[in-house]
Amino acid sequence: MAARAKTLFFGAACLAAGVVLGAQLRPAIAATATPPPAPAGHSRYAKLDMFARALSIIEQHYVRPVDGEQLVYAAIRGLVSELDPHSNFLVPAEARLLREDIEGVFGGVGMVVVLGRDPDGTRFLDVRDVIPDGPADDAGIVTGNRVIKVDGRSIAQFPDLQRAITTIRGEPGTSIKVTVEDRARGIVRSVTLVREVIDPPAVEVRVLGEGIASLRLREFSDAAAREVHDAIARLRRELGTGEGNKASKAGLRGLVLDLRDNGGGLLDEAVGIVDLFVDEGVIVRTRGRRGTLLDEARARRPGTVSDLPLVVLVNKASASASEIVAGALQDHGRALIIGERTYGKGSVQAPFELDDGSLLKLTTALYYTPDDRLIQASGITPDVHVGAGEGAELPLGDSRPEILPEREAPRHLRPEDFGRVVPSLSDESPAVRAAADDLQLRTAVQHLVAWDRVRPRRRR
């Protein structure tokens, strides 16, 4: 796996991307690579001549002067927009922003935002996470706040979320003024944030007691698998082994791997994390056109953590690499998957760098779980379905109502288009359906079905 090229994932984080993004990039494929052969009787040059003629007419006769470079960029965007929601074209400035995300270190203010919209159409940036000890945190910005202006411009003045993020980011040491609304307290204030190099940790650990710990993975950034490995080792040192005399500590008895709102990252890191818990077999398959097998990642026995009970939390915003991990651990019977059906973004985008620094991001393959389940537009169905409840109510609410799943996105890649078996979109087994509206009985049945599936694997 050391020689495996790093692969690009874009998931729900790119639909609701923040100032801290989850996308990762492998080395760009040369734009001069040999293109596939054209169909017989086809001349791509004839089409290029027609495009050049149309561009010339616009430049000469349009009522006002035009920027030829911007017109070409717009034409490429239009070309790619006919493919699927995840293939796109990035102009040089946007490509630089992506590369900053790839490196995981950039000049920013340390908050994760999504684009929100009130019923009256007013747009704002909803703060979903704040990086500890970053500029936003130091200024008292908290999760749930709204950014309504950036440098005096309302969010409605930005064409899209990406442009707002580009404005917020900048050289470390420079400043940016944002207007923040705290609706809970009815306060609107403007704060000036000094940009810093933001290098958020991929992993956050929380000891819950009774030998149980929660490990939240923000994104599958470079070295995320090593951070997960090190966190488990640290927990075992802190909690003890659970062996020896009565005075010894209880030990690490169980781990919750929290992948909620994790929109993806590097494929290698997803494979490495699964490899921590699975000792043999397939982790993920990559298939291209007509379902042709392109690659297969397999687990390796050395270093496997096979004796640690594992639960994985997912929600609607768990996408791409998160779905690879959840699907692999589920197929191997290594973990219980709890939460909501995941986003369903199972495609991979390869970056093609163009001469001027712009980037063509193109969907080139789809990903399959060890049992050959297609993730694309289907997602991973949890073993136990739990939404985001409030107070004492049963936890059945929608965690991210603003996010529509991949299967509802226009032009999404449909599973049936690739000659594969389409996974069922039903979230219920026959036994669960038989429980009908008895929510407590349904949850009990889900646990029993999942327990029966996982128990034999863990006893090998």
CORLIN-V611724 format. One record per residue. N is the residue number from 1. RES is the residue in one small letter. PSI is psi in degrees with one decimal (none if undefined). Layout:
<<N:RES:PSI> <N:RES:PSI>>
//
This chain:
<<1:m:-16.9> <2:a:-30.8> <3:a:-2.7> <4:r:131.3> <5:a:140.8> <6:k:135.8> <7:t:149.5> <8:l:131.2> <9:f:136.3> <10:f:123.3> <11:g:-144.6> <12:a:-25.9> <13:a:-24.2> <14:c:-16.8> <15:l:-34.9> <16:a:50.9> <17:a:152.6> <18:g:-173.7> <19:v:-25.3> <20:v:116.7> <21:l:162.9> <22:g:2.6> <23:a:148.9> <24:q:155.2> <25:l:135.5> <26:r:169.3> <27:p:133.8> <28:a:138.7> <29:i:137.0> <30:a:132.3> <31:a:-13.8> <32:t:8.4> <33:a:149.5> <34:t:123.2> <35:p:159.4> <36:p:152.2> <37:p:142.0> <38:a:150.3> <39:p:153.1> <40:a:135.7> <41:g:2.4> <42:h:137.3> <43:s:108.3> <44:r:-23.3> <45:y:-30.6> <46:a:-39.8> <47:k:-37.5> <48:l:-37.7> <49:d:-40.6> <50:m:-40.1> <51:f:-44.2> <52:a:-38.0> <53:r:-45.4> <54:a:-40.7> <55:l:-41.6> <56:s:-40.5> <57:i:-43.4> <58:i:-45.4> <59:e:-33.8> <60:q:-32.8> <61:h:-9.2> <62:y:148.5> <63:v:-24.3> <64:r:157.6> <65:p:144.3> <66:v:158.8> <67:d:107.8> <68:g:-37.8> <69:e:-42.8> <70:q:-33.7> <71:l:-40.0> <72:v:-42.8> <73:y:-44.9> <74:a:-37.0> <75:a:-41.2> <76:i:-40.3> <77:r:-44.4> <78:g:-38.6> <79:l:-49.0> <80:v:-30.0> <81:s:-16.4> <82:e:-6.0> <83:l:-75.8> <84:d:168.4> <85:p:-18.3> <86:h:-8.4> <87:s:128.2> <88:n:176.6> <89:f:132.0> <90:l:125.2> <91:v:166.4> <92:p:-43.1> <93:a:-41.2> <94:e:-36.8> <95:a:-38.2> <96:r:-39.8> <97:l:-42.5> <98:l:-41.8> <99:r:-33.3> <100:e:-41.4> <101:d:-38.9> <102:i:-44.3> <103:e:-19.7> <104:g:2.2> <105:v:127.7> <106:f:168.3> <107:g:112.1> <108:g:-164.9> <109:v:-2.2> <110:g:42.8> <111:m:148.9> <112:v:127.0> <113:v:153.7> <114:v:157.6> <115:l:122.1> <116:g:161.9> <117:r:127.0> <118:d:163.3> <119:p:-29.3> <120:d:2.7> <121:g:-7.6> <122:t:129.6> <123:r:150.8> <124:f:167.6> <125:l:117.5> <126:d:121.0> <127:v:113.1> <128:r:-20.0> <129:d:149.8> <130:v:126.1> <131:i:125.7> <132:p:137.1> <133:d:13.0> <134:g:175.6> <135:p:-42.3> <136:a:-41.6> <137:d:-45.1> <138:d:-28.7> <139:a:1.2> <140:g:11.6> <141:i:133.0> <142:v:163.8> <143:t:133.9> <144:g:-18.3> <145:n:163.3> <146:r:136.1> <147:v:116.8> <148:i:-16.2> <149:k:147.2> <150:v:117.4> <151:d:40.2> <152:g:-5.3> <153:r:131.6> <154:s:155.2> <155:i:-28.0> <156:a:-21.0> <157:q:-9.3> <158:f:132.9> <159:p:-34.7> <160:d:176.5> <161:l:-37.4> <162:q:-40.5> <163:r:-38.2> <164:a:-40.8> <165:i:-41.8> <166:t:-37.7> <167:t:-40.2> <168:i:-38.0> <169:r:163.3> <170:g:-168.3> <171:e:136.1> <172:p:139.0> <173:g:-19.7> <174:t:165.0> <175:s:158.4> <176:i:138.0> <177:k:127.7> <178:v:146.1> <179:t:123.7> <180:v:136.9> <181:e:127.1> <182:d:93.9> <183:r:-30.5> <184:a:-36.0> <185:r:-1.1> <186:g:36.7> <187:i:133.6> <188:v:126.6> <189:r:153.5> <190:s:134.2> <191:v:146.1> <192:t:122.6> <193:l:133.2> <194:v:119.7> <195:r:142.3> <196:e:166.7> <197:v:117.2> <198:i:119.4> <199:d:73.5> <200:p:143.6> <201:p:143.1> <202:a:-27.1> <203:v:135.8> <204:e:129.2> <205:v:138.9> <206:r:122.9> <207:v:122.2> <208:l:-15.3> <209:g:163.2> <210:e:30.0> <211:g:13.9> <212:i:134.8> <213:a:152.5> <214:s:133.1> <215:l:107.7> <216:r:127.7> <217:l:112.9> <218:r:-45.7> <219:e:161.2> <220:f:65.6> <221:s:174.3> <222:d:132.3> <223:a:14.2> <224:a:-40.2> <225:a:-40.0> <226:r:-38.1> <227:e:-39.9> <228:v:-46.0> <229:h:-47.0> <230:d:-35.9> <231:a:-41.5> <232:i:-42.7> <233:a:-40.2> <234:r:-40.1> <235:l:-40.5> <236:r:-34.3> <237:r:-41.3> <238:e:-38.5> <239:l:-10.7> <240:g:-179.7> <241:t:-16.8> <242:g:7.6> <243:e:167.7> <244:g:-150.0> <245:n:176.6> <246:k:-21.0> <247:a:-10.9> <248:s:157.3> <249:k:163.7> <250:a:-25.4> <251:g:171.4> <252:l:108.8> <253:r:-17.1> <254:g:150.9> <255:l:134.6> <256:v:116.1> <257:l:110.2> <258:d:108.5> <259:l:16.2> <260:r:137.7> <261:d:16.4> <262:n:109.3> <263:g:3.8> <264:g:-161.6> <265:g:-147.1> <266:l:132.3> <267:l:-43.4> <268:d:-38.7> <269:e:-36.6> <270:a:-45.7> <271:v:-43.3> <272:g:-35.7> <273:i:-42.7> <274:v:-40.1> <275:d:-22.1> <276:l:-28.6> <277:f:-12.9> <278:v:130.9> <279:d:-17.1> <280:e:162.7> <281:g:178.4> <282:v:141.2> <283:i:-47.3> <284:v:146.6> <285:r:145.9> <286:t:127.0> <287:r:141.0> <288:g:-140.7> <289:r:138.9> <290:r:27.0> <291:g:14.7> <292:t:130.1> <293:l:121.9> <294:l:-35.4> <295:d:159.5> <296:e:122.6> <297:a:136.1> <298:r:152.4> <299:a:153.5> <300:r:139.6> <301:r:-43.1> <302:p:134.3> <303:g:6.3> <304:t:133.2> <305:v:89.8> <306:s:-10.7> <307:d:11.8> <308:l:114.3> <309:p:137.0> <310:l:133.0> <311:v:138.3> <312:v:127.4> <313:l:131.2> <314:v:158.6> <315:n:-168.1> <316:k:-26.0> <317:a:6.0> <318:s:120.1> <319:a:163.5> <320:s:-110.9> <321:a:-34.8> <322:s:-38.5> <323:e:-32.1> <324:i:-47.3> <325:v:-50.6> <326:a:-43.2> <327:g:-41.4> <328:a:-45.9> <329:l:-32.5> <330:q:-46.2> <331:d:-33.9> <332:h:-1.1> <333:g:26.0> <334:r:-19.9> <335:a:153.4> <336:l:133.8> <337:i:121.8> <338:i:137.9> <339:g:-136.0> <340:e:162.4> <341:r:134.1> <342:t:174.6> <343:y:-40.3> <344:g:36.6> <345:k:92.6> <346:g:33.6> <347:s:157.7> <348:v:138.1> <349:q:126.3> <350:a:134.9> <351:p:132.1> <352:f:111.5> <353:e:131.1> <354:l:168.9> <355:d:-31.7> <356:d:8.7> <357:g:-4.3> <358:s:167.9> <359:l:131.9> <360:l:114.6> <361:k:114.6> <362:l:131.6> <363:t:122.9> <364:t:-13.1> <365:a:169.0> <366:l:158.0> <367:y:144.0> <368:y:143.1> <369:t:172.3> <370:p:-33.6> <371:d:14.6> <372:d:32.2> <373:r:131.8> <374:l:125.4> <375:i:-34.3> <376:q:122.3> <377:a:8.2> <378:s:-41.2> <379:g:-177.4> <380:i:124.7> <381:t:124.2> <382:p:158.3> <383:d:-37.0> <384:v:122.0> <385:h:117.8> <386:v:126.8> <387:g:-151.8> <388:a:94.4> <389:g:171.8> <390:e:140.5> <391:g:-135.9> <392:a:2.4> <393:e:156.3> <394:l:137.4> <395:p:76.7> <396:l:9.7> <397:g:169.9> <398:d:122.1> <399:s:-35.0> <400:r:75.1> <401:p:-20.6> <402:e:-10.5> <403:i:120.2> <404:l:140.8> <405:p:163.3> <406:e:-39.6> <407:r:-13.8> <408:e:0.6> <409:a:139.4> <410:p:141.4> <411:r:19.3> <412:h:151.7> <413:l:114.8> <414:r:135.6> <415:p:-38.1> <416:e:-15.7> <417:d:-10.4> <418:f:14.5> <419:g:16.8> <420:r:162.5> <421:v:129.3> <422:v:121.6> <423:p:149.5> <424:s:138.6> <425:l:3.7> <426:s:134.3> <427:d:7.8> <428:e:139.5> <429:s:166.4> <430:p:-39.0> <431:a:-37.7> <432:v:-41.6> <433:r:-35.1> <434:a:-24.9> <435:a:-13.2> <436:a:-127.2> <437:d:5.8> <438:d:93.3> <439:l:-36.8> <440:q:-40.7> <441:l:-40.7> <442:r:-45.0> <443:t:-39.9> <444:a:-43.2> <445:v:-42.0> <446:q:-42.4> <447:h:-41.4> <448:l:-43.1> <449:v:-44.6> <450:a:-40.9> <451:w:-42.5> <452:d:-33.2> <453:r:-39.6> <454:v:-37.8> <455:r:-46.8> <456:p:-35.7> <457:r:-40.1> <458:r:-16.3> <459:r:3.9> <460:r:none>>
//
